[in-house]
Amino acid sequence: MINIKFEWDLNKANLNLIRHRISFEEACEAFFDPNAIDDFDVEHSVSETRYNLIGLSSRRLLFVVHTEKKETEGEVIVRIISARKAEKKHRSLYEQQN
């Protein structure tokens, strides 16, 4: 079983909460949605490899931008970059795949 640890920039987390009304703590919940969709973000992976996750938190469907790095065997560190409420196109994709 893989252990997931989360990290983020505190300033970005605060700005995200103001802009999108989504805390990064809530965004972490979406990673444990068994039906979550996690895709490579080709367009925004210039300086680092980024992923887009669509998953349910305890409150709503979220769209979470993140990076991943393997820290040790069996452990992954996920750095959350941004999180917002899923748009209609993300909701449709989520519903089609589940």
Secondary structure, DSSP 8 states (H G I E B T S, - for coil): --EEEEE--HHHHHHHHHHHS--HHHHHHHTT-TT-EEEE-STT-SSS--EEEEEE-SSSEEEEEEEEEEEETTEEEEEEEEEEE--HHHHHHHHHH-
